[in-house]
């Protein structure tokens, strides 16, 4: 039941436009990066949410998880 409650809470946050730290929301970053890279995207990735410290921490999290 806890998983269902967590999923519902994430869905509500998504609908309300709440920006969550990478790994806390409903976005599957592994799937998203795979799809973008398969499309030969050659630009840079950008995220904007929270404070500057939040964005820097989020960047570090994603770089550590997806080094290439």
N, C-alpha and C positions, 0 to 999 in steps of 0.2 A: 504494500500500500504506500510505503514511503516513496518508491520510485514514481508512482502515479502522481503523488502530491508534488514531487520535485518537477516532473514534466509539466504539470499544470502551471506551477509557479513560473517556470521558464517561458511558457507560452504567453502568460499574462504579461511578463516583462517584455517580451518581444512585441506584443500588441501595443503596449504603452510606450514603446520606443526607448526603453531603458537600455543603456549601453553597458554591457558587462565585461569584466576582464576576460581575455582569451582563455578558453577552457571552462568557463563558468556558464556559458550560455548554450544556445541550441545549434550554433554553427559547427559543423564537422570540418575543422580546418584541414585535416588530412585529405578529405574528399575535395574540398574547395581548391587547395593548392594543386592537387593532382589534375583537376579539370583545367585550371588556368594554365599550368605548365604544358599540358597536352595541346593547348591552343596556341603554343609558341609565343606566349606573352613575354615580352622582353623589357617591360618597364619596371618601375619599382612599386612596392606595396606600401600602402599608407593607411593608418588607422587614426581616428580622431574621437576621443572620448575622455571624460574625466579631466584630471589635471595633467600637467606636463609629466609629473612623476608617474602617474598612472600609465600614460602612453609609453614612456621609456621602459617601465617594468613590463608592459605588454609586449613591446618590441623584443626585449631580452628573452621573454618566455617563448615567443614564436621562433626566434633565431636559434635558441637552444633546442627546441623541439624539431625544427625543420632547417637544418644547417645549410642545405643547398638551396 
